[in-house]
Amino acid sequence: MNNRLLRLVEALGQSALEGMLVSTPENRRYLSGFTGSAGYLLITKDRAILATDSRYTQQATDQAPDFRVIPAQSGWDWLIESLQKSGISRLGFESEHLTVAEHHRLLDSIKQEPSLTGISLVATSGIVDGLRVVKDPEELTLLQRAIDASDSAMDAVCPTLREGMTEREVAWRMEQAMRDFGADSVSFNTIVASGPNGAMPHHRPTDRAIGPGEPIVIDMGAKIGGYCSDITRTVVIGEADETFRKVYDIVLGAQLTAISIVRPDLTGGEGDSLARSVIQEAGYGDNFGHGLGHGVGLAVHEAPRVGPNSADKLTAGTVFTVEPGIYIPGWGGVRIEDIVLLEDFGARPLSKARK
């Protein structure tokens, strides 16, 4: 078994589980290396099985050398047969991903097999996700490549923006540029929010023409080797007005404060407060409605959560965003986002695009 599987087996033992059914795509990829869109993993202390359909059996065999690949059509026959051979009695499943309908079908399949009357299905949350929080060197390399692609796109495209361009045009230019700089795909739908639209943190680009001096919030990410980046910059075309300069300086100060002070063993809530206190003291506390950040990896939003009341521990080796913002209805918004790697003595920014 590879190191990731061994760590999972250890975590299962700590949870009094003898096996784990893995269905979340990112967790499946993390543990096996398999990048196909369909399949399940069954992992016990002495078995690692990848079940997928005929479209992917050869791909799975090539990508997941630590796993026994077995064909699986619709239904749970493959799992019933595997459980009969395993002899386990407590099987964990990912409760936040397996649908209620699939769970019912699995329970019915187990009940119909007399030899499995002793099997208990145990709902779990965050077991594999917890293993993914601390990034290994291979993951950091892929993350940095994705970050570099979106950084390069941001720096290349922003100087070309002109009055009259639409939000959709800017989004498309950014996505093309990320591809040109090596991205396999985008990690989420690009956000371009100009003028009053910037007051909506997750605004979708429209055909609105961008005017001079307006704040333009651009939030985007690239994906390389399965790993995601996430960056936000707020820019203007032409001269920025006094409101923009004031709000931008507050947001930038909040971000730089958090990056310079955050340390291992703080909670996500404590990390959030480092930036939030700066914005609150400037009188804009009610205009910062979302959390300071989130983990980034195989998913663009993953643990740890860095927001108010988050008890997630910020440990060395975690990668997360720092993205304070101020949003003013009728005017617009400012958000600045970078990805940082938390090391033993503080945070090291991985994003390098101009601010």
C-alpha positions as CSV (number, residue, x, y, z in Angstrom):
1,M,0.0,0.0,0.0
2,N,1.1,3.5,-0.7
3,N,1.6,6.1,2.1
4,R,-1.8,7.7,1.6
5,L,-3.5,4.3,2.0
6,L,-1.6,3.5,5.1
7,R,-2.6,6.8,6.6
8,L,-6.2,6.1,5.8
9,V,-6.0,2.6,7.3
10,E,-4.6,4.1,10.5
11,A,-7.4,6.7,10.6
12,L,-10.0,4.0,10.1
13,G,-8.6,2.2,13.1
14,Q,-8.9,5.3,15.2
15,S,-12.6,5.5,14.2
16,A,-13.2,1.8,15.0
17,L,-13.9,1.1,11.3
18,E,-12.6,-1.9,9.4
19,G,-13.1,-0.6,5.9
20,M,-14.1,2.5,3.9
21,L,-16.2,3.0,0.8
22,V,-14.9,6.1,-1.0
23,S,-17.2,7.8,-3.5
24,T,-16.1,11.5,-3.5
25,P,-14.2,12.1,-6.8
26,E,-11.4,14.1,-5.3
27,N,-10.8,11.5,-2.5
28,R,-10.9,8.7,-5.0
29,R,-8.2,10.5,-7.1
30,Y,-6.1,11.4,-4.0
31,L,-6.0,7.8,-2.8
32,S,-5.7,5.9,-6.1
33,G,-4.4,8.3,-8.8
34,F,-7.4,7.4,-10.9
35,T,-8.8,10.4,-12.8
36,G,-11.9,8.9,-14.4
37,S,-15.3,10.3,-13.7
38,A,-16.9,7.1,-12.3
39,G,-16.0,4.6,-9.7
40,Y,-15.7,3.6,-6.0
41,L,-12.9,2.5,-3.8
42,L,-13.1,-0.1,-1.1
43,I,-10.2,0.0,1.3
44,T,-9.5,-2.3,4.2
45,K,-6.3,-3.1,6.1
46,D,-5.4,-5.7,3.5
47,R,-7.4,-4.8,0.4
48,A,-7.5,-1.8,-2.0
49,I,-10.2,-2.2,-4.7
50,L,-11.2,0.2,-7.4
51,A,-14.5,-0.6,-9.1
52,T,-15.3,1.2,-12.3
53,D,-17.2,0.5,-15.5
54,S,-15.9,-0.7,-18.9
55,R,-15.1,2.8,-20.1
56,Y,-12.4,3.2,-17.5
57,T,-11.0,-0.3,-16.6
58,Q,-7.8,0.1,-18.7
59,Q,-7.3,3.7,-17.5
60,A,-7.8,2.6,-13.9
61,T,-5.3,-0.3,-14.3
62,D,-2.7,2.2,-15.7
63,Q,-3.3,4.9,-13.1
64,A,-3.9,2.9,-9.9
65,P,-1.2,0.3,-9.6
66,D,-1.8,-0.1,-5.9
67,F,-5.4,-1.2,-6.5
68,R,-7.1,-4.3,-7.8
69,V,-9.4,-3.0,-10.5
70,I,-12.7,-4.8,-10.9
71,P,-15.5,-4.2,-13.4
72,A,-18.7,-2.7,-12.0
73,Q,-21.9,-2.2,-13.8
74,S,-25.0,-0.5,-12.2
75,G,-25.8,-1.8,-8.8
76,W,-23.8,-3.0,-5.8
77,D,-23.0,-6.6,-6.8
78,W,-19.3,-5.9,-6.9
79,L,-19.3,-4.6,-3.4
80,I,-21.4,-7.4,-2.0
81,E,-19.0,-9.9,-3.4
82,S,-16.0,-8.0,-2.0
83,L,-17.5,-7.7,1.4
84,Q,-18.2,-11.4,1.5
85,K,-14.4,-12.0,0.9
86,S,-13.2,-9.3,3.3
87,G,-14.8,-10.5,6.5
88,I,-15.3,-7.0,7.9
89,S,-18.2,-5.9,10.0
90,R,-18.0,-2.1,10.2
91,L,-17.9,-0.3,6.8
92,G,-17.6,3.5,6.7
93,F,-19.1,5.5,3.8
94,E,-18.9,9.2,2.9
95,S,-22.2,10.6,4.2
96,E,-21.6,14.0,2.6
97,H,-21.4,12.4,-0.9
98,L,-23.3,9.1,-1.2
99,T,-26.9,10.0,-2.0
100,V,-29.8,8.9,0.1
101,A,-31.1,6.8,-2.8
102,E,-27.7,5.0,-3.3
103,H,-27.5,4.4,0.5
104,H,-30.9,2.8,0.5
105,R,-30.0,0.6,-2.5
106,L,-26.8,-0.5,-0.8
107,L,-28.7,-1.3,2.5
108,D,-31.2,-3.3,0.5
109,S,-28.5,-5.2,-1.3
110,I,-26.8,-6.1,2.0
111,K,-30.0,-7.2,3.6
112,Q,-30.7,-9.6,0.7
113,E,-27.4,-11.4,1.3
114,P,-27.7,-13.7,4.4
115,S,-23.9,-13.9,4.8
116,L,-23.7,-10.1,5.4
117,T,-26.2,-9.8,8.3
118,G,-23.4,-8.7,10.6
119,I,-22.3,-5.7,8.4
120,S,-22.9,-2.2,9.7
121,L,-22.8,0.8,7.4
122,V,-21.3,3.7,9.4
123,A,-21.8,7.3,8.2
124,T,-18.5,9.2,8.2
125,S,-17.5,12.8,7.5
126,G,-14.1,14.2,6.7
127,I,-11.9,11.2,7.2
128,V,-10.2,11.2,3.8
129,D,-10.6,15.0,3.5
130,G,-8.6,15.4,6.7
131,L,-5.7,13.5,5.1
132,R,-5.7,15.9,2.2
133,V,-5.3,19.0,4.4
134,V,-1.5,18.8,4.7
135,K,0.0,18.9,1.2
136,D,3.0,16.7,0.2
137,P,5.8,18.0,-2.2
138,E,4.1,16.5,-5.3
139,E,0.9,18.3,-4.5
140,L,2.7,21.6,-3.8
141,T,4.4,21.4,-7.2
142,L,1.1,20.9,-9.0
143,L,-0.5,23.7,-7.0
144,Q,2.3,26.1,-7.8
145,R,2.0,25.3,-11.5
146,A,-1.8,26.1,-11.4
147,I,-1.1,29.3,-9.4
148,D,1.6,30.4,-11.9
149,A,-0.9,29.9,-14.8
150,S,-3.5,32.1,-13.3
151,D,-1.0,34.6,-12.1
152,S,0.5,34.9,-15.6
153,A,-2.9,35.3,-17.1
154,M,-3.9,38.0,-14.7
155,D,-0.7,40.0,-15.3
156,A,-1.0,39.5,-19.1
157,V,-4.6,40.4,-19.6
158,C,-5.2,43.2,-17.1
159,P,-3.0,45.8,-19.0
160,T,-5.1,45.1,-22.2
161,L,-8.5,45.9,-20.6
162,R,-10.2,48.9,-22.2
163,E,-13.3,51.0,-21.6
164,G,-16.4,49.4,-23.3
165,M,-15.3,45.8,-23.0
166,T,-18.0,43.6,-21.5
167,E,-17.6,41.5,-18.4
168,R,-18.0,38.4,-20.6
169,E,-15.2,39.5,-22.9
170,V,-12.9,40.0,-19.9
171,A,-13.8,36.6,-18.5
172,W,-13.1,34.9,-21.8
173,R,-9.8,36.6,-22.3
174,M,-8.7,35.4,-18.8
175,E,-9.8,31.8,-19.5
176,Q,-8.0,31.8,-22.8
177,A,-4.9,33.2,-21.2
178,M,-4.9,30.6,-18.4
179,R,-5.1,27.9,-21.1
180,D,-2.2,29.5,-23.0
181,F,-0.1,29.4,-19.8
182,G,-0.6,25.7,-19.4
183,A,-4.0,25.2,-17.6
184,D,-5.8,21.9,-18.3
185,S,-9.1,23.7,-17.5
186,V,-10.5,26.4,-15.3
187,S,-11.1,25.5,-11.7
188,F,-14.4,27.3,-11.5
189,N,-16.5,29.7,-13.5
190,T,-14.6,33.0,-13.9
191,I,-16.1,36.0,-12.0
192,V,-15.9,39.5,-13.6
193,A,-17.9,42.0,-11.7
194,S,-17.7,45.6,-12.8
195,G,-19.2,48.7,-11.1
196,P,-22.2,48.0,-9.0
197,N,-22.0,44.3,-9.9
198,G,-18.9,44.1,-7.7
199,A,-21.1,44.4,-4.6
200,M,-22.1,40.8,-5.3
201,P,-19.1,38.5,-4.4
202,H,-20.2,35.7,-6.8
203,H,-21.6,37.7,-9.6
204,R,-21.7,36.0,-13.0
205,P,-20.3,37.9,-16.0
206,T,-22.8,39.7,-18.2
207,D,-22.8,41.8,-21.3
208,R,-22.5,45.0,-19.2
209,A,-19.9,47.4,-20.7
210,I,-17.2,48.4,-18.3
211,G,-16.9,52.1,-17.7
212,P,-13.9,54.3,-16.8
213,G,-12.8,54.5,-13.1
214,E,-15.1,51.6,-12.0
215,P,-13.9,48.8,-9.7
216,I,-13.6,45.5,-11.6
217,V,-13.4,42.4,-9.4
218,I,-11.8,39.5,-11.3
219,D,-11.8,36.1,-9.5
220,M,-10.5,33.1,-11.4
221,G,-8.5,29.9,-11.2
222,A,-6.7,27.4,-13.3
223,K,-6.5,23.6,-12.9
224,I,-3.3,21.6,-13.7
225,G,-2.9,17.9,-12.9
226,G,-6.2,18.0,-10.9
227,Y,-5.0,20.8,-8.6
228,C,-6.7,24.2,-8.5
229,S,-5.7,27.8,-8.1
230,D,-7.8,30.7,-7.0
231,I,-6.9,34.4,-7.3
232,T,-8.8,37.7,-7.1
233,R,-7.6,41.1,-8.2
234,T,-9.6,44.4,-8.3
235,V,-8.6,46.9,-10.9
236,V,-9.9,50.0,-12.7
237,I,-9.6,51.3,-16.2
238,G,-8.4,54.8,-16.2
239,E,-8.2,56.8,-12.9
240,A,-9.5,55.4,-9.7
241,D,-11.7,57.7,-7.6
242,E,-11.2,58.5,-3.9
243,T,-13.6,55.9,-2.7
244,F,-11.8,53.2,-4.6
245,R,-8.4,54.2,-3.2
246,K,-9.7,54.3,0.3
247,V,-11.6,50.9,0.2
248,Y,-8.7,49.3,-1.7
249,D,-6.2,50.4,0.9
250,I,-8.3,49.0,3.7
251,V,-8.7,45.6,2.0
252,L,-5.1,45.4,1.1
253,G,-4.1,46.3,4.6
254,A,-6.4,43.6,6.0
255,Q,-5.0,41.0,3.7
256,L,-1.3,41.8,4.4
257,T,-2.0,41.9,8.1
258,A,-3.5,38.4,8.1
259,I,-0.7,37.0,5.9
260,S,2.0,38.5,8.1
261,I,0.6,37.4,11.4
262,V,-1.1,34.0,10.8
263,R,0.7,31.1,12.4
264,P,0.3,27.4,12.9
265,D,-2.1,26.2,15.6
266,L,-4.5,29.1,15.2
267,T,-8.0,28.2,14.4
268,G,-9.7,29.2,11.2
269,G,-11.8,31.6,13.2
270,E,-8.7,33.2,14.8
271,G,-7.1,33.5,11.3
272,D,-10.3,35.2,10.0
273,S,-10.3,37.7,12.8
274,L,-6.8,39.0,11.9
275,A,-8.2,40.6,8.7
276,R,-11.7,41.2,9.9
277,S,-10.6,43.4,12.8
278,V,-8.8,45.7,10.3
279,I,-12.0,46.1,8.2
280,Q,-14.2,46.5,11.3
281,E,-12.0,49.2,12.7
282,A,-12.2,51.1,9.4
283,G,-16.0,51.1,9.7
284,Y,-16.7,48.5,7.0
285,G,-17.4,45.4,9.2
286,D,-20.9,45.1,7.9
287,N,-19.6,45.1,4.3
288,F,-17.4,42.0,4.7
289,G,-19.9,39.2,4.7
290,H,-17.9,36.1,3.8
291,G,-15.1,34.2,5.4
292,L,-11.4,35.1,5.0
293,G,-10.5,32.0,3.0
294,H,-10.6,28.3,2.4
295,G,-8.3,25.4,1.7
296,V,-7.3,24.7,-1.9
297,G,-6.2,21.5,-3.6
298,L,-7.9,18.9,-5.7
299,A,-11.1,20.9,-4.9
300,V,-11.1,24.7,-5.2
301,H,-12.9,24.8,-1.8
302,E,-11.7,22.3,0.8
303,A,-10.5,22.2,4.4
304,P,-9.5,24.1,6.3
305,R,-12.2,26.7,6.5
306,V,-10.9,30.1,7.5
307,G,-14.0,32.0,8.6
308,P,-15.9,33.3,11.6
309,N,-16.4,30.6,14.2
310,S,-14.3,28.0,12.3
311,A,-12.6,25.5,14.7
312,D,-10.4,24.1,11.9
313,K,-6.8,24.0,13.0
314,L,-4.3,25.8,10.7
315,T,-1.3,23.5,10.7
316,A,2.0,23.7,8.9
317,G,1.7,22.3,5.4
318,T,-1.8,23.6,4.8
319,V,-2.6,25.7,1.8
320,F,-5.4,28.2,1.9
321,T,-6.7,31.5,0.4
322,V,-6.6,34.9,2.1
323,E,-9.3,37.0,0.5
324,P,-10.8,39.8,2.4
325,G,-13.3,42.1,0.7
326,I,-15.6,45.1,1.1
327,Y,-18.9,45.3,-0.8
328,I,-20.9,48.5,-1.1
329,P,-24.4,48.2,-2.7
330,G,-24.8,50.6,-5.6
331,W,-21.1,51.3,-5.8
332,G,-19.2,48.0,-6.2
333,G,-16.6,46.0,-4.3
334,V,-13.0,45.3,-3.7
335,R,-11.6,41.8,-3.1
336,I,-7.9,40.8,-3.1
337,E,-7.1,37.1,-2.9
338,D,-3.9,35.1,-2.7
339,I,-3.0,31.5,-1.9
340,V,-0.6,31.0,0.9
341,L,1.3,28.0,2.3
342,L,1.4,27.9,6.1
343,E,4.9,26.9,7.2
344,D,6.3,26.5,10.7
345,F,7.0,30.2,11.3
346,G,4.2,31.8,9.2
347,A,2.5,32.1,5.8
348,R,4.4,32.1,2.5
349,P,2.4,33.6,-0.4
350,L,2.3,31.3,-3.4
351,S,0.5,33.9,-5.6
352,K,2.7,36.5,-7.3
353,A,0.4,38.5,-9.6
354,R,0.6,42.3,-9.3
355,K,-1.8,43.9,-6.9
